Amino acid sequence: MSQYDVIIVGGGPTGLACAIEAKKRGLSHLVIEKGCVVNSLYNYPVNMIFFTTSERLEIGDIPMVSEREKPTRLEALKYYRLVAQRSELHIRQYEEAMEIQGQDGDFQVRTQARSGVAGRYRAKKIIIAIGYYDQPNRLGVPGEDLPKVAHYYREAHPYYDCDVAVIGGKNSAAEAALDLFRHGARVTLIHRSAWLSEKIKYWLRPDLENRIRDQEIQALFDTRVMEIRPDCILLTPVHATGDQGTVQILRNDFVLALTGYHPDVEFIQRIGVAVEPRRLHPCCNPETLESNVPGIYLAGVIIAGLDTNEIFIENGRFHARQIIPDLAAKV
């Protein structure tokens, strides 16, 4: 069984930053990632442009170069591959951490590769740097598991000349609705609130508002989905109870339920990390980010619980500088 000073669960930007800092301190490390490197970024829409600038996505003191001020998804993927290569990080891709046992100084991590092969590793310390993008917030309605329903949006081409419902009112929904409209889809935006979120990117919001105003994109606010059927969806006013309100039947080919994502709280609870019940904030030292379980540290958006809009790559990448000095001293 291979043994390391630290095992990092999660190969996103924050996990990679932790590995780089660990290596600088002379610590042996292993990054375990159940998908590809920066898997969440890979699953972003194909033509996505980041809200932030290049230098705020940098890790490991390696500059990020982009053609414009705000980098694209493709540029970010290329950058993080380059960082992993130049830093000679030890990464196990397509291998999921299934169980963590043991105690501070001697943890055992059981994994399973995509091929089904089981793995076991030992480490003195553990850093949990899992994100939230692979945990969609489900609608909880009949028909949500139909093939026509997706919780992620990649690109517009498959939806050309189709009736597409986009559920949500934040950035993901706004970007998808505009992209679909411009590629020939008939778009209906459905949102539980009275209007669009104030947090939509400043260059997207007026564009979407104008498309709604000109009836190029149909928008149904204060509306929720009751049921999804193969050829339609059933809608009702949000505040309707029982038989109140009129059920609206909307002709539909595809549904994009872009209603947000949440961290895998169950995973950290299984390894003993205490979680605040209301907003699901895990217990950790605000200075060192060590959890209530000695030897297990938390990094990135997992710290935010349900408040996923508090931690991004821009600030999560600095968690490594809080964790590694404390971890190295204890190792």
N, C-alpha and C positions, 0 to 999 in steps of 0.2 A: 504493500500500500504506500503510495507516494506521500511524502510529508512536506509541508510548507510552513513558513512563518505566518502567512496570511492567505486565506482563500477569499476571493471577492465574488459574490454572487450577483451577476448582472454586468453585461458588457456594453452598457451605454456610455455616453461621454463621462458621466460621474464615475462609473466603475473603472474606466480606462484611466482617468485622472488619479484615482486611488492607487492603481497598479503602478503608474509612473512614479508617484511620490514614494511608494514602498520600495521600488527598485533603487531610487536615489539614496535611500537610507540603508541599502545593502540587504534588504529583506527578500527572501525567496517568496514568490507569489504565484497564484493561479487564478485566472478569471474564468468563471463558469457562466456560459451564456446559452440559454435554451434555443435561441435563434441564431441569426448572423450577428456580426459585430454591429453595434448601434442599430439593433433590430427595429426599435420604434421609429427611428428616422427613415429606415428603409420602407416602412409601411405608410409613411406620409404620402399624400397625393403626389403623383409623379412630377407635376410642374410647380410644386409649392415653393414660395419664396419666404424666407424667414422674416420675422418681425424685427429682428435685431441685426446689428452689424457684425461683420466678420470677427473683429478682435474680441467680441464678447462671447464667442463660441470656442475660443482657443484653449487648449490644455497643453500641459507639458512644455511650456515656453516655446512651442513651435508655431510660427506665424501661419495664419490662414489667409490665403489669397483668393479673392473672388472678383469676377468681372465688374460687378456693380457694388454699390455700398452694402446692399443686403444680399447675402448669398442664397443660392438655390439649394434645394434638396440634393441635387446631383453633386454640387460642389462640396457640400457638407459630408456626403458619403465618401467622396474621394479624399477629403482632408483627414477624416478619422481613420480610414484605412492606412493612409500615409503615417499618421501618428503611431498606430499600432506596430507598423513595420519598422519605422525608424527607432522606436523605443524598445524593440525586441521584446514585446510583451508576451507572456505565456498565457494563451487563450485557448479554451476548449469550447468551440462553437457547436451548436446543435446538440447540446448536452444539458439536461435540466437537473437542477438540484432538487431532489425529492425529499430528503430528510437530513437534518443536522442533529447529531447526538453528541454526548460527551460534556466536557466542562472546560473552563478557561485553561488554556495551556495544552489541551488535548481534545480537540473537536474531531469528529468523524462526519464526513459529508458523503451521503449516498446519492448517486446520480444515475440518470438513464439517458443514453444517447438516442438520437432519432432512429437508429437501427434497432433499438431494443436492448443493446448491450448495457449491462450495469457497470457502474464504476464506483470506486471508493477511494477517498482521499482523507488525509489527516492534516490538521493545521493547528497552530497555537492560537490564532485569532481568526475571527470571521468579520467580514464587512458585507452587509446586505445593501446592495445598490440597485434593487429592482425598481422598474418604473411602474407605470399604470396603463400604458397604451394598449396592452393586450387584455385588459379587463373592462370591456364596454359596459356602460350602464344600460341594462335591458329595460324594455318597455313593460314587460310583464303582461302582455296581451295575447289572446289566441292568434295563431298564425305567424308569430314572430320568427319561427324556425323554418318558414317556407323558403324555398330557394331564391325567391325574388327579393328577399330582405338581406341587407348588409349593414354592418355597423362601422364599416370603413369605406372611404372613397379614394379610389386610385386615379382614374381618368375618365373623361367624358365619352369617348368613342363608343363603348358598348351601349350607351343609352340614346344614341341618335334616333330621332323620330319616335320616341317613346314617352309615355306619361310617367313622370318620376316624382314621387313625394319625398321631400327632404324634411326630416323631422329634427327640429332644433332651431336655436336663434343666436348661436354664438359663432366664433370664427370658422369652425369646421363646416357648419351648415351654410354660412354666408359664402365661403369660397366655393363650395360644391355647387350651390344654386347658381352662382354667376357663371361658373365654368360650364355647367350643363346647358344653361340657356344659350351660351355663345357657341355651343357645338350642336345645336339643333334639337335639344330635348324640350319637352313641354313640362315646365317645372311648377310644382306647388310646394310652397314652404309652409310647414305646419309648426306652430310654436305655442306652448302652454301659457306664455306671458302675453301681456297686452301689446308689447312691441319688441323690437330687436334689442339684444344686449348692448349696454353701453361700452362693453369691452371689445367690441369688434374693431379690427384694425382700421385706423383712421382713413386709409385710402380705399377700403372696401365698403365702408358704411354708406357714403353718399351714392356710390354706384348701385348698391343693392336697393337703397331707398328709391332711387329714380326708376329702376326697373319695376319695382312694385307699384309706384305711382303711375307709371305708364302702362300698367297691366301686362307687361311682358313676362313677369313672374307673378303668378297668383300667390297671395299670402293669406293664410288663415290663422289669426291670432286668437288667444284665449280659447284654444281648441286642443283637444286631446284625441288620440287614436284609441278606439274601443276594440277594434278587431281588424286583422289583415286577412283578406281572402285572395285567392289566386288571381282574380280579375278586378278587384276593387279593395278599398279600405273603408271602414265605418268610423265616422267622426262624431264628436259631441262637444258642446261647450264645456269648458273646464269646470265651471261651478255648478253644472247640472248634477242633481242627485236622483237616484231612483229612476223613475220614468220621466223626469223633468227634461225639458229641452228636446230639440228635434235632432234625430239621428240623420247625419248627412252621409250619403253614399257617393264616394269619389272613384271614378274610373281610374285604374292604375295598373301599370306594368311592373314597376320597380319601387322599392322603398329603401331609402337610405336613412337609417336611424342614427343620426349623429348627435346623440344626447350626452356625450361625455364619457369619461372613463374613471376608474377608481383603482387604488393600489390593492395588491394581494395581501390584505390584512390577515387572512387566515394562515398564510404561510408563516408570518412572523409570530403569530400567536402560538402556532404549533411548536415553535422552538423556545417558547417561554416569555416572549416579549409582551409586556403589559400594554394594553391599548385603551385609551380613554373612549368610553362608549358612545359619546354624542357625535364628535367629529372624527373619531378614529385616529387621533394623534397618538403615536407610540411613545412610550416612556423612554427618554434618553437624556443624558447630560448635555445641556445646551452648549457647553464649552468644548467637550471632547467628542460628543455624539455617541458615547458608549451607552448602550441600552441598560435596562435593569438586569439583564443577564450578563455577568462579567465576561469580558472577552468578545462580546458580539456588538459590533458598531453598526450604525445606520447612516446611509448617505443618500442624497438626492431626494426625489419627490416622495419617497415612502415616508419621510418625516412629517410631511404635511397632512397626512390622512386624507380626508375628503376635500381639504382646501388645496386642491391641486394647482390652483392658479397662483400660489405663493412661491413655489420653487420651480425654476426653469433651468435650462443648461447654464444660463448666465450666472446664476448664483450657486447652483448645485455643484458646479465644477470646483468651487473653493472648499467644499466639505473635506476634500482630501487633506488640505492643509490644517484642518482642525483635528482630524482623526489620526493621521500617521505619526505625528510627533508623540502623542500619548501612547499609541500602540507600540511604537518602536521602543520607547522607554521601558514599557512593561515586558516586551519580549526579551 
